[in-house]
């Protein structure tokens, strides 16, 4: 199961350390309003999908809440069917869908989960509710 904090499910972007801190900074700056996860991780963790209106605790590398976000959209798709609209909403500076695919493919490969065009993904759209105090 995903971690819980203050009665909410938690969201941990990327991997702990520099990557997570950079991604959280993009959320706090309002530039990152979407993220993508592997459906297989939900299955492994026996975790249900997020739902529109659900609030999540965004965690930093230390496990503390850095913000609260609210889910504004959930979409199941495949790696090959990711749209530029979603990829650009991730706010990570990719200049094209190919660049997004290359970067995300490299990331998932680095954590031991290579992807292909048919890999099932969960696309989350969200808004920043409030930074943590």
Buried (B, 14 or more C-beta within 10 A) or exposed (E): EBEEBEEBBBBBBBEBEEEBBEBBEBBBEEEBBBBBBBBBEBEEEEEEBBEEEBBBBBBBBEEEBBBBBBBBBBBEBBBEEBEEEBBBBBBBEBEEBEEBBEBBBEBBEEEEEEBEEEBBBBBBBBEBEEEBE
